[in-house]
Amino acid sequence: MYRVWSFITNYSVLLVLGAVLALIWANTDPHSYHHFVETPLWANDLVGAKYDYWVKAYGHGAEDLVAAGSERVLSLHYLINDMLMALFFAVAGKEVWEAVVLKSGSLRGKKAMTPLVATAGGMFGPIAVYLGLALIMGSETYSAVANGWAVPTATDIAFSYLVGRLVFGAGHPAVRFLLLLAIADDAAGLIILAVFYPAGDPAPVWLLLSLGSALAVFGLFNWLPRRLDRHKQDRPNSTWVRKRLGLLPYAIAGALSWYGFQESGLHPALGLLPIVPTLPHADRDFGIFAEIEKYQTDLLNTAEHLLKTPVEIILLFFGLVNAGVEFSAISAPTWLVLAGLIIGKPFGILAMGWLAAVPLGLGLPKGMRVVDLFVLGVVAAIGFTVSLFIASVAFDPGPVQDAAKMGALFSFVAVLLSFLAGKLFRVEKVDN
């Protein structure tokens, strides 16, 4: 009924295709690749990377293409990472929002407590391994890589879900547990990006624009029509707003909110998140990417399904402009990120999941063993998409960023390790 498999497969194929093309290009003609990524699209004073930052990222010849004078440069990289990826994070934010606020939400009540505690282990474990090994390597290495502590905390929700279904079988309770963990991980990742990785000098007053846009669009186009429709079964005002205006007011509010984030110093890719809770939503959450949700008439689910294909294409280009790392860039940050993911994730999830399930008495879903937590943790070690994104904001362009990105790409080794762990711990697949 949910056809999750179809969506995840499309998502994965396009993202991997973009990453593979980037790796081939960067390792055959790195000069043209890096100049392609930073192609200037528009020199202006409103949107884009700060001029000096873009000059450094583009390298030799930048000032010949765009002379000094403009405050910002809208490059291809900025367009993908800072503007279009806001749609990807909006979809992730939608799933987190519904999981938390709806009565049937998957992150409400006692049933979500064990996955939430395990999620904490899946973040603290990688941080401990990453920073601990960096300290062992010496103070110079630690100073160079310390700001990337969040890179190995990420879990790629789509790839992990895809591999989890293959390892455990679609009907195994560990798959649902993994999905809850990945959603919670996404929520924590959004907070980390907002708090620890601002895109510029803090100017929090600009967040009033984001907040004001969210409050205005909610009040005028959500709350007010419903208020006017009290005691009216045909809901004429809400229906008129939905049919006549649709998503237009929310798109305008989203653009204003995004600009507020850019100017405030918070990463603009998170700029649509304040608008997500303002959209009218259904009373039930059928699960991430559920096909049945496109038949619901609420604007939140309508928006998600309208974004499905654009987000798939955006992720193709995200892979293309972020995964182009030369193999010669492999160095200490590569192994630190990889160790954080493939060691810190499984053991962190196992330790905290066991703590929640056994000593705290929260338990595990029926049919799931404690040892399945370790296997699940290996699956969750696929960082890829979000790890690449965090690496791109944690470090300035250069060898450390490239090495950290390579660690995120190498996290695909967790796919093979997941199947080996499943065999070793005798996971019994449940296909129905």
Order of alpha helices (4+ residues) and beta strands (2+ residues): alpha-alpha-beta-beta-alpha-alpha-beta-alpha-alpha-alpha-alpha-alpha-alpha-alpha-alpha-alpha-alpha-alpha-alpha-alpha-alpha-alpha-alpha
